[in-house]
């Protein structure tokens, strides 16, 4: 089996993908027409066949990203967005995904919170029934907004705790450390939400932010976070607590000068539960298979290590133990069929160790 086919056939979990980042130009045009809205500037500059957005760094990405969200107005719009991504993920053999969404990007422009979350929930239910894919929602706070706004958003989410499995932190990290939101995440934990948090790559004070996320906030996962390779002490803490990293090679290569493949592989070989994901695939022009392939072609990662990346993803996912073990068994069967058992015990499945979220089942996950 050639490498692209090997990656395509592998059962996968996606733990770092933003639903708003799955808004393709074609879907944005469709929603603008349906809602009788003008096209966002990013689409006005493209002809009808244009399938990619134009930007060259993080700043210009955000200048395109947020104005595009104006086309999302109704619950059906949000449902269609979820279905569009989940259909693509299913086609790439993703078995389970945990989907970020940014309610503040919508409530700040007058869209009610229930419209957003019920729309996404409806889309997930359609995909689960028609495709059999497992999915859950993670609500993110915008870190360049106030902690008070984040707390108000958390309060808005409480009636939907049966839908939302966890909370996260994203958007512009500069001058917005995790500690700014310590009280918000403390309350979220008391309400039973699991916690993840973006620690973007090559940011000012990145190790301080990582330390705050891991030791002060006590996040269950870290999104991006590959700068942790600079701190053996933090790596030791990460491993001791079993905290995983959700890394995104293609987006790394666009918003910085490097895709961080060497760092991801180093962490993997040190026993960190590192994973590979797609981030904002409609913008960064790559879903999970393309991200796995970029890592494979840009490093000396082995095929067994590529499987280990997905074993990590299922292991740190926020699903029940029985479902985690089912996915791990499926992955080990794939390993046996494609790589054989060259090493004693390779592909052997042990019952997954208890982890965060083991008894939580959300949206059929």
RACOR-V288548 format. One record per pair of residues at least 24 apart in sequence whose C-alpha atoms are under 10 Angstrom apart, sorted by the first residue. I is the first residue (numbers start at 1). J is the second residue. If there is no record, write none. Layout:
i=(I	I)
j=(J	J)
This chain:
i=(1	3	3	3	3	3	4	4	4	4	4	5	6	6	6	6	6	6	6	7	7	7	7	7	7	7	7	7	7	7	7	8	8	8	8	8	8	8	8	8	9	9	9	9	9	9	10	10	10	10	10	10	10	10	10	10	10	10	10	10	11	11	11	11	11	11	11	11	11	11	11	11	11	11	11	11	11	12	12	12	12	12	12	12	12	12	12	12	12	12	12	12	12	12	12	12	12	12	12	13	13	13	13	13	13	13	13	13	13	13	13	13	13	13	13	13	13	13	13	13	13	13	14	14	14	14	14	14	14	14	14	14	14	14	14	14	14	14	14	14	14	14	15	15	15	15	15	15	15	15	15	15	15	15	15	15	15	15	15	15	15	15	15	15	15	16	16	16	16	16	16	16	16	16	16	16	16	16	16	16	16	16	16	16	16	17	17	17	17	17	17	17	17	17	17	17	17	17	17	17	17	18	18	18	18	18	18	18	18	18	18	18	18	18	18	18	19	19	19	19	19	19	19	19	19	19	19	19	19	19	19	19	19	19	20	20	20	20	20	20	20	20	20	20	20	20	20	20	20	20	20	20	21	21	21	21	21	21	21	21	21	21	21	21	21	21	21	22	22	22	22	22	22	22	22	22	22	22	22	22	22	23	23	23	23	23	23	23	23	23	23	23	23	23	23	23	24	24	24	24	24	24	24	24	24	24	24	25	25	25	25	25	25	25	25	26	26	26	27	27	27	27	27	28	28	28	28	28	28	28	29	29	30	30	31	31	31	31	31	31	31	31	31	31	32	32	32	32	32	32	33	34	34	34	35	35	35	35	35	36	37	37	37	38	38	39	39	39	39	40	40	40	40	40	40	40	40	41	41	42	42	43	51	51	51	52	52	52	52	53	53	53	53	54	54	55	55	55	55	56	56	56	57	57	57	57	57	57	58	58	58	58	58	58	59	59	60	61	61	61	61	62	62	64	65	65	66	66	67	69	69	69	70	70	70	70	72	72	72	73	73	73	73	73	73	73	74	74	74	74	74	74	75	75	75	75	75	75	75	75	75	75	75	75	76	76	76	76	76	76	76	77	77	77	77	77	78	78	78	78	78	78	78	78	78	79	79	79	79	79	79	79	79	79	79	79	79	79	80	80	80	80	80	80	81	81	81	81	82	82	82	82	82	82	82	82	82	83	83	83	83	83	83	83	83	84	84	85	85	85	85	85	85	86	86	86	86	86	86	86	86	86	87	87	87	87	87	88	88	89	89	89	89	90	90	90	90	90	91	92	92	92	92	93	93	93	94	94	94	94	94	95	95	95	95	95	95	95	96	96	96	96	96	96	96	96	96	96	96	96	96	96	97	97	97	97	97	97	97	97	97	97	97	98	98	98	98	98	98	98	98	98	98	98	99	99	99	99	99	99	99	99	99	99	99	100	100	100	100	100	100	100	100	100	100	100	100	101	101	101	101	101	101	101	101	102	102	102	102	102	102	102	102	102	103	103	103	103	103	103	103	103	104	104	104	104	104	104	104	104	105	105	107	108	112	113	113	113	114	114	114	114	117	117	117	117	118	118	120	121	121	121	122	124	124	125	125	128	128	128	132	133	133	134	134	134	134	134	134	135	135	135	135	135	136	136	136	136	136	136	136	136	136	136	136	137	137	137	137	137	137	137	138	138	138	138	138	138	138	138	138	138	138	139	139	139	139	139	139	139	139	139	139	140	140	140	140	140	140	140	140	140	140	141	141	141	141	141	141	141	141	142	142	142	142	142	142	142	143	143	143	143	143	143	143	143	143	143	143	143	143	143	144	144	144	144	144	144	144	144	144	145	145	145	146	146	146	147	147	147	147	147	147	147	148	148	148	149	150	150	150	150	151	151	151	151	151	151	152	153	154	154	154	154	154	155	155	155	155	157	158	158	158	161	161	161	161	162	162	162	162	163	163	163	163	164	164	164	164	165	165	165	165	165	165	165	165	165	165	165	165	166	166	166	166	166	166	166	166	167	167	167	167	167	167	168	168	168	168	168	168	168	168	168	168	169	169	169	169	169	169	169	170	170	170	170	170	170	171	171	172	172	172	173	173	173	173	173	173	173	173	173	174	174	174	174	174	175	175	175	176	177	177	177	177	177	177	177	177	178	178	178	178	178	178	178	178	178	179	179	179	179	179	179	179	180	181	182	182	182	182	182	183	184	185	185	185	186	186	186	189	189	189	192	192	193	194	194	194	194	194	194	194	195	195	195	195	195	196	196	196	196	196	196	196	196	197	197	197	197	197	197	197	198	198	198	198	198	198	199	199	199	199	199	199	199	200	200	200	200	200	200	201	201	201	201	201	201	201	201	201	201	202	202	202	202	202	202	203	206	207	207	210	211	211	214	214	214	218	219	219	220	220	220	220	220	220	220	221	221	221	221	221	221	222	222	222	223	223	223	223	223	223	224	224	224	224	224	224	224	224	224	224	225	225	226	226	226	226	226	226	226	226	227	227	227	228	228	229	229	229	229	229	230	235	235	235	235	236	236	236	238	238	239	239	239	239	240	242	242	242	242	242	242	242	243	243	243	243	243	243	244	244	244	244	244	244	244	244	244	245	245	245	245	245	245	245	245	246	246	246	246	246	246	246	246	246	246	247	247	247	247	247	247	247	248	248	248	248	248	248	248	248	248	248	248	248	248	248	249	249	249	249	249	249	249	249	249	249	249	249	249	249	250	250	250	250	250	250	250	250	250	250	250	250	250	250	250	250	250	251	251	251	251	251	251	251	251	251	251	252	252	253	253	254	255	259	259	259	259	260	260	260	261	261	261	261	261	261	261	261	262	262	262	262	262	264	264	264	264	265	265	265	265	265	265	265	265	266	268	268	268	268	268	268	269	269	271	272	272	273	273	273	273	273	273	273	273	274	274	274	274	274	274	274	275	275	275	275	275	275	275	275	275	276	276	276	276	276	277	277	303	303	303	304	304	304	304	304	307	307	307	307	307	308	308	308	314	315	315	315	315	315	316	316	316	316	316	316	317	317	317	317	317	318	318	318	318	318	318	318	318	318	319	319	319	319	319	319	319	319	319	319	320	320	320	320	320	320	320	320	320	320	321	321	321	321	321	321	321	321	321	321	321	322	322	322	322	323	323	323	323	324	324	324	324	324	325	325	325	325	325	326	326	328)
j=(338	292	293	296	297	303	289	290	292	293	296	289	289	293	303	306	307	334	338	92	93	288	289	290	291	292	293	296	303	306	307	91	92	93	94	288	289	290	292	293	92	93	94	289	334	338	92	93	94	95	289	306	307	310	330	331	332	334	335	338	92	93	94	95	96	307	310	311	314	327	328	330	331	332	333	334	335	89	90	92	93	94	95	96	97	276	277	288	289	307	309	310	311	313	314	327	328	330	331	89	93	94	95	96	97	98	134	135	275	276	277	288	309	310	311	312	313	314	315	316	317	327	89	94	95	96	97	98	99	135	246	275	276	277	278	279	287	288	310	313	314	317	96	97	98	99	100	135	136	138	221	223	245	246	247	275	276	277	278	279	313	314	316	317	318	97	98	99	100	138	198	222	223	224	245	246	247	248	275	276	277	278	279	280	288	85	97	98	99	100	101	138	246	248	277	278	279	280	281	287	288	85	98	99	100	101	102	138	139	140	170	278	279	280	281	282	78	81	82	83	84	85	86	98	99	100	101	102	120	137	279	280	281	282	65	66	68	69	72	78	81	82	85	99	100	101	102	103	105	280	281	282	65	66	68	69	81	85	100	101	278	279	280	281	282	283	284	81	82	84	85	86	88	278	279	280	281	282	283	284	287	65	68	69	71	72	78	80	81	82	84	85	280	281	282	283	51	52	53	68	81	84	85	281	282	283	285	49	50	51	52	53	68	282	283	50	51	52	71	77	80	81	84	68	69	70	71	72	77	81	68	71	71	77	70	71	72	73	74	76	77	78	80	81	68	70	71	72	73	77	71	71	73	77	71	72	73	74	77	71	70	71	73	70	71	67	68	70	71	64	65	66	67	68	69	70	71	67	68	67	68	68	282	283	285	282	283	284	285	282	283	284	285	283	284	254	255	283	284	254	255	256	251	253	254	255	256	257	172	251	252	254	255	256	172	255	255	254	255	283	284	171	172	283	280	283	105	106	105	105	106	109	105	106	109	111	106	111	116	106	109	110	111	112	115	116	111	112	115	116	118	119	111	112	114	115	116	117	118	119	120	121	122	123	115	116	118	119	120	122	123	115	116	119	120	123	115	116	117	118	119	120	121	122	123	115	116	117	118	119	120	121	122	123	124	125	126	127	119	120	122	123	124	126	119	120	123	124	119	120	121	122	123	124	125	126	127	120	122	123	124	125	126	127	128	123	127	123	124	127	281	282	287	123	124	126	127	128	131	133	134	135	127	128	130	131	133	287	288	133	287	288	289	127	131	132	133	134	131	287	288	289	290	133	288	289	133	134	135	288	289	131	132	133	134	135	314	327	132	133	134	135	136	313	314	317	318	319	323	324	327	365	133	134	135	136	137	277	313	314	317	318	365	134	135	136	137	138	165	166	317	318	319	365	124	135	136	137	138	139	140	164	165	166	279	136	137	138	139	140	164	166	167	168	169	170	279	137	138	139	140	141	167	168	170	138	139	140	141	142	168	169	170	171	139	140	141	142	150	153	156	157	139	140	141	142	145	149	150	153	141	142	153	149	156	153	156	157	156	157	159	160	157	160	163	164	160	163	163	163	164	363	363	363	364	363	364	363	364	365	364	364	365	319	323	362	363	364	365	319	362	363	364	365	163	164	165	166	318	319	361	362	363	364	365	163	164	165	166	167	362	363	163	164	165	166	167	168	169	193	194	195	196	164	165	166	167	168	169	170	193	195	196	166	167	168	169	170	171	195	196	197	198	167	168	169	170	171	181	184	197	168	169	170	171	172	173	176	168	169	170	171	172	173	174	175	176	177	178	180	181	198	169	170	171	172	173	174	175	176	177	171	172	176	176	180	181	176	179	180	181	182	183	184	181	183	184	184	181	183	184	185	181	183	184	185	187	188	184	184	184	185	187	188	191	184	187	188	191	188	188	191	193	191	192	193	362	360	361	362	363	361	362	363	364	193	194	362	363	192	193	194	195	318	319	357	360	361	362	363	365	192	193	194	195	196	220	318	357	193	194	195	196	197	219	193	194	195	196	197	198	219	221	222	223	195	196	197	198	199	222	223	196	197	198	199	200	223	198	200	198	200	203	198	199	200	201	203	204	205	206	209	200	203	204	205	206	203	204	205	209	204	205	206	208	209	210	212	213	208	209	210	211	212	213	214	216	217	208	209	211	212	213	216	217	212	217	212	213	216	217	218	217	217	217	218	219	216	217	218	217	218	219	357	360	357	219	220	221	318	356	357	360	219	220	221	222	356	220	221	222	223	243	244	245	246	221	222	223	224	225	245	246	222	223	224	225	245	246	223	224	225	226	227	228	245	224	225	226	227	247	252	225	226	227	228	247	252	255	256	259	260	226	227	252	255	256	257	227	230	231	234	234	237	238	238	241	243	243	243	244	244	245	316	318	355	356	357	245	246	273	316	317	356	246	247	274	247	248	274	275	277	279	248	249	252	260	264	274	275	276	277	279	264	274	260	261	262	263	264	266	267	274	260	263	264	263	267	263	264	266	267	270	263	267	270	271	272	270	271	272	272	273	270	271	272	273	272	271	272	273	315	316	355	356	272	273	274	316	355	356	272	273	274	275	312	313	315	316	317	272	273	274	275	276	312	313	316	273	274	275	276	277	278	279	312	313	316	274	275	276	277	278	279	291	275	276	277	278	279	280	281	284	286	287	288	291	292	295	276	277	278	279	284	286	288	290	291	292	293	294	295	298	276	277	278	279	280	281	284	285	286	287	288	290	291	292	293	294	295	277	278	279	280	281	283	284	285	286	291	279	284	284	294	284	284	291	294	295	298	295	298	299	294	295	296	297	298	299	300	301	295	298	299	300	301	295	299	301	309	295	296	299	300	301	305	306	309	301	301	305	306	308	309	312	301	305	312	309	312	308	309	310	311	312	313	315	316	308	309	310	311	312	313	316	306	308	309	310	311	312	313	314	316	306	309	310	312	313	310	313	335	338	339	335	338	339	346	347	331	332	334	335	347	332	335	347	352	352	353	354	355	356	352	354	355	356	357	358	355	356	357	358	365	355	356	357	358	359	360	361	362	365	355	356	357	358	359	360	361	362	364	365	354	355	356	357	358	359	360	361	362	365	351	352	353	354	355	356	357	358	359	360	361	351	352	358	359	352	358	361	365	351	352	353	358	365	349	350	351	352	353	351	352	352)
